């Protein structure tokens, strides 16, 4: 499954994105005018919906490249993903799983109830005592209600140093601490285990936080153990996984499907009419040394499960029994190409992926088969986690549990799996924009 497309200068496949360097034959300088020209010309050539673009965009009508991109991509309301960011931050995230931030993500439970969904180990937030399920009571001495009536949570979390008042999961104990933004390194595989069953091989469980390059070696270790223990049913926990490298998603597909679907189509990548003849391609399953004999796949998902996570789930669907537990996924069947220029990178939505059956129209999300609540008072992957209970019940009985204890969370506010703005920091952990 390691087929590379011969782009002009191909560096890597990313994130439901592809990244490649500047064309050696281009005539663009780093003047503001040429940066605007580059964005305009790249959008005309590569934008997935370039047939909707106006005939001629005059770059002189816009202040900078960001404004050019915003104006051009506004023709397609579905596109919330094209943006311009830091090339350095982009490379650090996808290559080393690093970004500058506090190291937590959050979810809104009610109007003034902001709770942590996850905290990355060794991050500034973790060192300050933050943990899953805690509530943010105040930021810099102001309540959530005050902040929402003024600039909003995102803006309140912008400073490099922020004072947080936190409430523990007991609902009573509070503490106040100042946290300084710093480099956060994501562990892409926070946990994995073998779940015993009655009289059969164990179920393999793996939590995958992000599809980044540092996951590749860990995945090989995990699936070597799964293979050695005869695992045929796997639970992949993607509840907060907003995407990442296409290459890593394809590698995960090979471990899961390489033995049972060898040489069959995993995904098809489709570009606009101007690029399709040269760049459309089929991606085939490849049998690896540690590919398992998969029978059933359960994906734990929320509305923050997006992009490469959905690509993996949708790509497996035609070949094995797949069930989604939790709630509907986010809905991002498209990906970006990356143009580096003048220290920046343009991530332009340029292709759509479909599975072997030709299905890829899930802008509304992939629907959950078994509803389960993401209970923030319970650790991810714990045997008492409602998602784990539903997943194991499904594998044991072939049916969903009677009903979830609570309605599954659906709020996307404050937990977006993809960037919602086309400028500024690309990887804001409190917005989930990984």
C-alpha positions as CSV (number, residue, x, y, z in Angstrom):
1,X,0.0,0.0,0.0
2,X,3.0,2.3,-0.4
3,X,2.2,3.7,-3.9
4,X,3.5,7.3,-4.3
5,X,2.0,9.8,-6.7
6,X,4.6,11.6,-8.8
7,X,3.7,15.2,-7.8
8,X,6.0,18.0,-9.1
9,X,8.1,17.7,-5.9
10,X,6.5,15.2,-3.5
11,X,7.6,15.4,0.1
12,X,4.9,13.5,2.0
13,X,1.3,12.5,2.1
14,X,-0.5,14.1,4.9
15,X,-3.6,14.3,6.8
16,X,-6.2,13.6,4.5
17,X,-3.6,16.0,3.0
18,X,-0.6,15.8,0.6
19,X,2.4,18.1,1.1
20,X,4.8,19.0,-1.6
21,X,7.4,21.7,-2.1
22,X,7.5,24.6,-4.5
23,X,7.8,24.0,-8.3
24,X,11.4,24.7,-9.2
25,X,10.1,26.4,-12.4
26,X,7.8,28.9,-10.6
27,X,8.3,32.6,-10.9
28,X,6.8,33.6,-7.5
29,X,8.8,35.8,-5.1
30,X,7.9,36.5,-1.4
31,X,6.5,39.9,-2.2
32,X,3.0,40.3,-0.9
33,X,1.7,40.5,-4.5
34,X,3.4,37.2,-5.5
35,X,2.1,35.4,-2.4
36,X,-1.4,36.5,-3.3
37,X,-0.8,35.3,-6.9
38,X,0.5,31.9,-5.8
39,X,-2.6,31.3,-3.6
40,X,-4.9,32.4,-6.5
41,X,-3.2,30.3,-9.1
42,X,-2.9,27.2,-6.9
43,X,-6.6,27.5,-6.1
44,X,-7.6,27.7,-9.8
45,X,-5.4,24.7,-10.5
46,X,-6.0,22.4,-7.6
47,X,-9.2,23.4,-5.7
48,X,-11.6,20.4,-5.6
49,X,-14.5,22.7,-6.6
50,X,-12.6,24.9,-9.0
51,X,-15.5,24.8,-11.4
52,X,-17.4,27.1,-9.0
53,X,-14.6,29.8,-9.0
54,X,-15.1,33.1,-10.7
55,X,-13.4,33.6,-14.0
56,X,-10.8,36.1,-12.8
57,X,-9.7,37.1,-9.3
58,X,-7.7,40.3,-9.1
59,X,-5.2,40.0,-6.3
60,X,-5.0,43.7,-6.0
61,X,-8.4,43.7,-4.5
62,X,-7.2,41.9,-1.4
63,X,-4.8,42.7,1.5
64,X,-2.9,39.4,1.6
65,X,-2.9,35.7,0.7
66,X,-5.3,34.8,3.5
67,X,-7.9,37.2,2.2
68,X,-7.4,35.8,-1.4
69,X,-8.0,32.3,-0.1
70,X,-11.0,33.2,1.9
71,X,-12.7,35.0,-1.0
72,X,-12.0,32.2,-3.5
73,X,-13.1,29.3,-1.3
74,X,-16.2,31.1,0.0
75,X,-17.9,29.7,-3.2
76,X,-18.2,26.3,-1.5
77,X,-19.9,26.3,2.0
78,X,-18.8,22.7,2.5
79,X,-15.2,23.7,2.6
80,X,-14.2,24.6,6.2
81,X,-10.7,23.2,5.8
82,X,-8.6,25.2,3.3
83,X,-6.3,27.5,5.3
84,X,-2.8,29.1,5.4
85,X,-0.6,28.3,8.4
86,X,3.0,28.0,9.5
87,X,5.1,25.6,7.5
88,X,7.3,25.0,10.5
89,X,4.4,24.1,12.8
90,X,2.9,21.9,10.1
91,X,6.1,19.9,9.7
92,X,6.5,19.6,13.5
93,X,3.0,18.3,14.0
94,X,2.9,15.8,11.2
95,X,6.5,14.7,11.5
96,X,7.0,14.6,15.3
97,X,3.5,15.0,16.7
98,X,4.5,18.3,18.3
99,X,2.6,21.6,18.6
100,X,2.8,24.7,20.8
101,X,-0.1,24.7,23.3
102,X,-1.4,23.8,26.7
103,X,-2.0,20.1,26.0
104,X,-5.7,19.6,26.5
105,X,-9.0,19.5,24.6
106,X,-12.4,20.4,25.9
107,X,-16.1,20.0,25.3
108,X,-19.1,22.1,26.2
109,X,-21.6,20.2,28.3
110,X,-23.9,23.1,28.9
111,X,-23.9,26.9,28.4
112,X,-21.3,27.6,31.1
113,X,-20.1,24.0,31.6
114,X,-16.7,23.4,29.9
115,X,-15.1,20.1,30.6
116,X,-11.8,18.5,29.6
117,X,-12.0,15.5,27.3
118,X,-8.3,14.6,27.2
119,X,-5.0,15.8,28.5
120,X,-1.7,14.8,26.8
121,X,0.9,13.3,29.1
122,X,3.9,15.5,30.1
123,X,2.1,18.6,28.6
124,X,1.9,21.9,30.6
125,X,-1.7,21.0,31.4
126,X,-0.8,17.6,32.7
127,X,2.0,19.1,34.8
128,X,-0.5,21.6,36.3
129,X,-2.8,18.7,37.4
130,X,-5.3,18.8,34.7
131,X,-7.2,15.6,34.0
132,X,-10.1,14.3,31.9
133,X,-13.5,15.3,33.3
134,X,-12.4,18.3,35.2
135,X,-14.4,21.5,34.6
136,X,-13.0,24.9,33.7
137,X,-14.7,27.2,36.2
138,X,-12.9,30.4,35.4
139,X,-10.2,31.8,33.1
140,X,-8.0,34.6,34.4
141,X,-10.5,35.2,37.2
142,X,-13.6,35.5,34.9
143,X,-16.4,33.0,34.8
144,X,-17.3,31.2,31.6
145,X,-20.5,33.2,31.3
146,X,-18.6,36.5,31.5
147,X,-16.2,35.3,28.8
148,X,-18.9,34.1,26.5
149,X,-20.7,37.4,26.8
150,X,-17.5,39.2,25.8
151,X,-14.8,37.8,23.5
152,X,-15.5,34.0,23.7
153,X,-13.6,31.0,25.0
154,X,-11.2,30.7,22.0
155,X,-10.0,34.3,22.5
156,X,-9.7,33.9,26.2
157,X,-7.3,31.0,25.7
158,X,-5.1,32.9,23.3
159,X,-2.5,34.3,25.7
160,X,0.7,32.3,26.3
161,X,0.1,32.3,30.0
162,X,-3.5,31.7,31.3
163,X,-4.8,31.3,34.9
164,X,-7.3,28.5,35.2
165,X,-9.7,27.8,38.0
166,X,-10.6,24.1,37.8
167,X,-13.2,21.9,39.5
168,X,-12.4,18.3,40.1
169,X,-14.7,15.5,39.0
170,X,-16.1,15.2,42.5
171,X,-18.0,18.4,41.7
172,X,-16.7,20.2,44.8
173,X,-12.9,20.5,45.0
174,X,-11.4,23.5,43.1
175,X,-7.8,24.7,42.4
176,X,-6.4,27.7,40.6
177,X,-3.1,27.5,38.6
178,X,-1.3,29.4,35.9
179,X,-0.3,27.4,32.8
180,X,2.3,28.5,30.2
181,X,2.0,27.4,26.6
182,X,4.9,25.2,25.6
183,X,5.7,22.4,23.1
184,X,3.4,19.5,23.5
185,X,4.3,16.0,22.2
186,X,1.4,13.8,21.3
187,X,1.6,10.1,22.1
188,X,-0.3,8.8,19.0
189,X,-1.0,5.4,20.7
190,X,-1.9,6.2,24.3
191,X,-3.0,2.6,25.1
192,X,-3.7,-0.8,23.7
193,X,-4.7,-4.1,25.3
194,X,-6.0,-7.6,24.8
195,X,-9.6,-8.0,26.1
196,X,-10.5,-11.6,27.2
197,X,-13.6,-13.3,25.7
198,X,-15.5,-16.4,26.7
199,X,-13.8,-19.3,25.0
200,X,-12.3,-17.5,22.0
201,X,-9.3,-15.4,21.1
202,X,-9.0,-12.0,22.8
203,X,-10.3,-8.8,21.3
204,X,-7.6,-6.3,20.4
205,X,-8.2,-2.8,21.6
206,X,-6.2,0.2,20.5
207,X,-6.7,3.9,21.2
208,X,-5.2,6.0,18.3
209,X,-5.0,9.7,19.2
210,X,-3.7,11.0,15.8
211,X,-2.5,9.6,12.4
212,X,1.1,11.0,12.6
213,X,4.4,9.5,11.6
214,X,5.4,8.6,15.2
215,X,2.5,6.2,15.3
216,X,4.0,3.9,12.6
217,X,6.5,1.9,14.8
218,X,4.0,1.7,17.6
219,X,1.4,0.2,15.3
220,X,3.8,-2.5,14.2
221,X,4.4,-3.5,17.9
222,X,0.6,-3.5,18.6
223,X,-0.3,-5.6,15.7
224,X,2.5,-8.0,16.2
225,X,1.0,-8.8,19.6
226,X,-2.5,-9.0,18.2
227,X,-1.3,-11.5,15.5
228,X,0.6,-13.6,18.1
229,X,-2.5,-13.9,20.2
230,X,-4.8,-14.8,17.4
231,X,-6.9,-11.6,17.4
232,X,-9.6,-11.5,14.8
233,X,-11.9,-8.8,16.3
234,X,-10.5,-5.3,16.9
235,X,-11.8,-2.2,18.6
236,X,-10.2,1.0,17.4
237,X,-10.8,4.0,19.6
238,X,-10.9,7.1,17.4
239,X,-13.3,9.2,19.6
240,X,-11.0,12.3,19.6
241,X,-8.9,11.6,16.5
242,X,-9.4,14.4,14.0
243,X,-7.1,13.0,11.3
244,X,-3.5,13.1,10.3
245,X,-1.3,11.5,7.7
246,X,-2.9,9.6,4.9
247,X,0.2,7.4,4.9
248,X,-0.4,6.3,8.5
249,X,-4.1,5.7,7.8
250,X,-3.1,3.5,4.9
251,X,-0.6,1.6,7.1
252,X,-3.3,1.0,9.7
253,X,-5.5,-0.3,6.9
254,X,-2.8,-2.7,5.9
255,X,-2.5,-4.1,9.4
256,X,-6.2,-4.5,9.6
257,X,-7.1,-5.6,6.1
258,X,-3.9,-6.7,4.4
259,X,-4.5,-10.4,5.0
260,X,-8.3,-10.5,4.3
261,X,-8.4,-8.0,1.4
262,X,-4.9,-8.2,-0.1
263,X,-4.6,-6.4,-3.4
264,X,-8.2,-5.2,-3.2
265,X,-9.1,-1.4,-3.2
266,X,-8.9,0.3,0.1
267,X,-9.6,3.9,-1.1
268,X,-9.9,5.8,-4.3
269,X,-8.7,9.4,-4.4
270,X,-10.5,11.8,-6.8
271,X,-9.2,15.2,-7.9
272,X,-10.9,18.0,-9.9
273,X,-11.3,17.6,-13.7
274,X,-8.1,19.4,-14.4
275,X,-6.0,17.0,-12.3
276,X,-7.9,13.8,-12.4
277,X,-6.2,12.2,-15.4
278,X,-2.8,12.5,-13.8
279,X,-3.5,12.2,-10.1
280,X,-6.6,10.1,-9.4
281,X,-5.5,6.8,-8.0
282,X,-6.6,3.6,-6.3
283,X,-4.9,2.5,-3.1
284,X,-4.7,-1.2,-2.6
285,X,-4.4,-3.3,0.6
286,X,-0.9,-4.7,1.2
287,X,-0.2,-7.8,3.4
288,X,2.4,-6.9,6.0
289,X,4.3,-9.2,8.3
290,X,1.9,-8.3,11.1
291,X,-1.3,-8.0,9.2
292,X,-4.0,-9.9,11.2
293,X,-6.8,-12.1,10.0
294,X,-9.5,-9.5,10.8
295,X,-13.1,-10.6,11.0
296,X,-14.9,-7.7,12.7
297,X,-13.9,-4.1,13.3
298,X,-15.6,-1.8,15.9
299,X,-14.7,1.9,15.7
300,X,-15.5,4.1,18.7
301,X,-16.4,7.5,17.4
302,X,-17.7,10.9,18.3
303,X,-18.4,14.1,16.3
304,X,-14.7,14.8,16.7
305,X,-13.8,11.7,14.7
306,X,-12.8,13.1,11.3
307,X,-10.7,13.0,8.1
308,X,-8.2,10.1,8.1
309,X,-10.2,8.4,10.9
310,X,-13.3,8.4,8.6
311,X,-11.1,7.4,5.6
312,X,-10.0,4.3,7.6
313,X,-13.5,3.4,8.7
314,X,-15.1,3.9,5.3
315,X,-12.3,2.1,3.5
316,X,-12.7,-1.0,5.7
317,X,-16.5,-1.1,5.3
318,X,-16.7,-3.1,2.0
319,X,-14.3,-5.8,3.2
320,X,-15.1,-6.8,6.8
321,X,-17.9,-6.3,9.2
322,X,-17.6,-2.7,10.6
323,X,-19.7,-1.2,13.4
324,X,-19.4,2.4,14.7
325,X,-20.1,2.7,18.4
326,X,-20.7,6.1,20.1
327,X,-22.1,8.8,17.9
328,X,-22.0,9.9,14.3
329,X,-18.6,11.0,13.0
330,X,-17.7,14.6,12.0
331,X,-18.1,14.3,8.2
332,X,-14.9,15.2,6.2
333,X,-14.5,13.0,3.1
334,X,-12.1,15.5,1.5
335,X,-8.4,16.3,1.9
336,X,-5.8,18.9,1.2
337,X,-2.7,19.4,-0.8
338,X,0.0,21.5,0.7
339,X,2.0,24.3,-1.0
340,X,4.9,25.7,1.0
341,X,5.8,29.3,0.4
342,X,7.8,32.0,2.3
343,X,7.6,30.2,5.6
344,X,3.9,29.5,5.2
345,X,1.9,26.5,3.9
346,X,-1.3,26.6,2.0
347,X,-3.5,23.6,2.8
348,X,-6.0,23.6,0.0
349,X,-8.9,21.2,-0.2
350,X,-8.1,19.3,-3.4
351,X,-9.5,15.8,-3.4
352,X,-12.2,13.5,-2.1
353,X,-11.8,9.9,-1.1
354,X,-14.3,7.1,-1.6
355,X,-14.2,3.4,-0.7
356,X,-14.1,0.3,-3.0
357,X,-17.9,0.6,-3.4
358,X,-17.5,4.2,-4.6
359,X,-19.1,5.7,-1.4
360,X,-17.6,8.9,0.0
361,X,-20.5,11.3,0.4
362,X,-20.5,11.6,4.2
363,X,-20.3,15.3,4.8
364,X,-23.0,14.7,7.4
365,X,-20.8,12.1,9.1
366,X,-20.7,8.3,9.2
367,X,-23.7,7.2,11.2
368,X,-23.2,5.3,14.5
369,X,-24.6,1.8,14.6
370,X,-24.7,1.6,18.4
371,X,-25.3,4.7,20.4
372,X,-23.1,5.2,23.5
373,X,-22.3,8.2,25.7
374,X,-18.7,9.5,26.1
375,X,-18.8,9.7,29.9
376,X,-16.0,12.1,30.9
377,X,-16.0,10.8,34.5
378,X,-14.6,7.5,33.2
379,X,-11.2,7.0,31.7
380,X,-11.1,6.3,27.9
381,X,-10.9,2.5,27.3
382,X,-11.9,1.6,30.9
383,X,-14.0,-1.6,31.1
384,X,-16.8,0.6,32.6
385,X,-16.6,3.1,29.7
386,X,-20.1,2.9,28.1
387,X,-18.4,2.8,24.7
388,X,-16.3,-0.2,25.7
389,X,-19.3,-1.9,27.1
390,X,-21.3,-1.4,23.9
391,X,-18.4,-2.5,21.7
392,X,-17.8,-5.7,23.7
393,X,-21.5,-6.4,23.8
394,X,-21.8,-6.0,20.1
395,X,-18.9,-8.4,19.5
396,X,-20.3,-10.9,22.0
397,X,-23.9,-10.9,20.7
398,X,-23.9,-9.3,17.3
399,X,-26.4,-6.7,18.5
400,X,-26.2,-3.3,20.2
401,X,-27.0,-2.9,23.9
402,X,-30.7,-2.0,24.6
403,X,-30.0,1.7,25.1
404,X,-27.3,4.0,26.2
405,X,-27.4,5.3,29.8
406,X,-27.5,8.9,28.4
407,X,-27.9,10.5,25.0
408,X,-24.6,10.7,23.3
409,X,-22.8,14.1,23.1
410,X,-23.1,15.8,19.8
411,X,-21.8,19.3,20.4
412,X,-19.1,20.4,18.1
413,X,-18.4,23.7,19.8
414,X,-15.0,23.8,21.3
415,X,-14.0,20.4,20.0
416,X,-13.6,20.9,16.3
417,X,-11.5,18.1,14.7
418,X,-10.4,20.4,11.9
419,X,-9.3,24.0,11.6
420,X,-12.3,26.4,11.4
421,X,-10.3,29.4,10.4
422,X,-8.0,29.9,7.5
423,X,-5.4,31.9,9.4
424,X,-3.6,31.8,12.7
425,X,-2.3,28.8,14.6
426,X,-3.1,25.5,12.8
427,X,-3.0,23.3,15.9
428,X,-5.0,24.8,18.7
429,X,-5.5,22.0,21.2
430,X,-8.4,23.6,23.0
431,X,-10.2,23.8,19.6
432,X,-9.2,20.2,18.8
433,X,-7.6,21.5,15.6
434,X,-5.0,18.9,15.1
